[in-house]
Amino acid sequence: MSKIFFGLFPFILLAAIHTYAAGDTTTAKKGMVLVMLHAEKNRITAARKVNNTELVSMIEKDAEQVRIRTIMDFTENLTAYPVYYMMDSNYDKIRAKQFAGIVFNADGSEAKDVHIDTAKPNYVIAYYGTGDFQTYFNSPLTAEDKEKYQEEGSRTHGLGLVIYNSKFHQLTHFYKMAYANPSVLTLEEAKKLPHNRTKRYFYKSKKLEIEYYPFAEELNNSFRKKKRREATTQF
C-alpha cells in the first residue's frame, strides 16, 4: 500500500477556481484545471544533436505513454472541475497567460470554447514533476518563500503532482514515496484494469527518468471536500 502525503489545500486554491456570481451564493461559476504535459523537448533536441536516433525514438515513446496515462487518469478520476491540457513546450506562453491555440481537450482537439479568465484567474495548473519544499499550506509558495526555506536547509519533496496558481506559485504538492512504484503494464493490459487501480495509469521508463504516478483522484477528493465545506461561502 503506497503511502502518499499531501497537505491541506490553501484557501486560495479553491478561491482561484471556485467563484460565485454577485448576490447569488448558490450559482457557481465553474473554474478549471489545466494539466501541463511533458513534451520532453530538451531531451529530444539533445539526442538529435548527437544523432542518436535510437534514443530519440525511446524518449518519444516514453513521453507519449506518460501523456496517455496522465490524460486517462484525469479524464477518468477528476470530475469536480473541467480539465484541459497543454504542452510544457509552451511554458513561456502559459506563464504569460497566452492560451490561444495551445489548450486542448482529452482527445487532442483544440479547446476553442473554453473561457480562461486571465484578469481574475479561474484556473489552477497541475504538473507532474519535482515540488518545492512547503511548510505552510495557507498561502501560495512564492519565490521569496522558496529562497527562505532553502536558506533554512529545506529540500524538495521529490516527484509528484504539483499544483500552481496562475503566477506559478506552488499551492500544494502531492508526492509519492520511492517504494510506491507498482509494475509497469502495457497500455492494453492497463486498460483492462478498473479505474481504482494505480497500475492502470502508472508508467515508468525502463531506462530514462520519465514517469507518471496517478494523483487525479486525490486531487478530486480534495476539491470535493473543500466544496462541501464552503458550499454557502461567497467570495
C-alpha positions, 0 to 999 in steps of 0.5 A: 500500500503506497503511502502518499502525503499531501497537505491541506489545500490553501484557501486560495486554491479553491478561491482561484477556481471556485467563484460565485456570481454577485448576490447569488451564493448558490450559482457557481461559476465553474473554474478549471484545471489545466494539466501541463504535459511533458513534451520532453523537448530538451531531451529530444533536441539533445539526442538529435544533436548527437544523432542518436536516433535510437534514443530519440525514438525511446524518449518519444515513446516514453513521453507519449505513454506518460501523456496517455496515462496522465490524460486517462487518469484525469479524464477518468478520476477528476470530475469536480472541475473541467480539465484541459491540457497543454504542452510544457513546450509552451511554458513561456506562453502559459506563464504569460497567460497566452492560451490561444491555440495551445489548450486542448481537450482529452482527445487532442482537439483544440479547446476553442470554447473554453473561457480562461479568465486571465484578469481574475484567474479561474484556473489552477495548473497541475504538473507532474514533476519535482515540488518545492519544499512547503511548510505552510499550506495557507498561502501560495509558495512564492519565490521569496518563500522558496529562497527562505526555506532553502536558506533554512536547509529545506529540500524538495519533496521529490516527484509528484503532482504539483499544483500552481496558481496562475503566477506559478506559485506552488499551492500544494504538492502531492508526492509519492514515496520511492517504494510506491512504484507498482509494475509497469503494464502495457497500455492494453493490459492497463486498460483492462484494469478498473479505474481504482487501480494505480497500475492502470495509469502508472508508467515508468521508463525502463531506462530514462527518468520519465514517469507518471504516478496517478494523483487525479483522484486525490486531487478530486477528493480534495476539491470535493471536500473543500466544496462541501465545506464552503458550499454557502461561502461567497467570495 
